[in-house]
């Protein structure tokens, strides 16, 4: 008998792609795709079960299908495209309450042997006092106060509690850097798709990305019961290298609009109000201070090597979004010219 894999968050494009991908694993016999809404995409030969993980009915789904591997992808920063109402309160309930219900069901299940949880490097927070590079054991200078980062932090706490109560279950938590690619539907992808990119005046943060294809591959590896991917633990997942926000704008061919931090916060609130993009305070912190993580454990312990670097990931994303308002080289020359003028003014002021 092969494995029976249950995947939450099947209505999102990433969840749907993983459901289709895991079906090709020779170890897998059946895939149970779960979401509270019907997915807008096909799921291949997977069995779709419409179930809200915030409800206790998820325990019945695990029991009736004798699930042995659970891949929890329903921890997200927003609603699935085409998935109906996506107020943040609903998303937060799915992230936190849904995870609690799912873990409770897994704890009672005698067949569950492996749990993989999609998390985020946003659990490290974002302040001016942060280290240059985060490792898996780095404690944040201040815990996230709200938003998806706070949800992910709470989810990881519940997962650690579950691991203590069920030491017989292998638990793997994957902290992903910002996910980009041709099909990316994240808040950051929406931000980079804007014709004019608002930035925080005086800051040029370092950013790290992971390609959505690498996300699928590492999720598949982590869901295996043998080999390096069968290990338990928490792992940072990101492509090699970093990009400055200014470099991203140049490669997109989109002009930046530097604003004072209070103005960026106001613009973010206005964009959220009209539904243009989820320009949250959490994202503003990322675009102010940046975030870079160490990935040694990903390679040495988990045994995963990404196909795409951070720069290659962003290049693939850029190609999928078409050209910007201006040629990238023209944007670059303009930015360099302004930066040179600012340097001259600052030197003059110092003298």
Secondary structure, 3 states (H helix, E strand, C coil): CCEEEEEECCCCHHHHHHHHHHCCCCCEEEEEEEECCCCCCCCCCCEEEECCCCCCHHHHHHHHHCCCEEEECCCCCCCCCCCCCCCHHHHHHHHHHHHHHHHHHHHHCCCCCEEEEEEEHHHHCCCCCCCCCECCCCCCCCCCCCHHHHHHHHHHHHHHHHHHHCCCCEEEEEEECEEECCCCCCHHHHHHCCCCEEEECCCCCEECEEEHHHHHHHHHHHCCCCCHHHCCEEEEECCCCCEEHHHHHHHHCCCEEEECHHHHHHHHHHHHHCCCCCCCHHHHHHHHHCCCECCHHHHHCCCCCCCCCHHHHHHHHHHHHCCCCCCHHHHHHHHHHHHHHHHHHHHHHHC
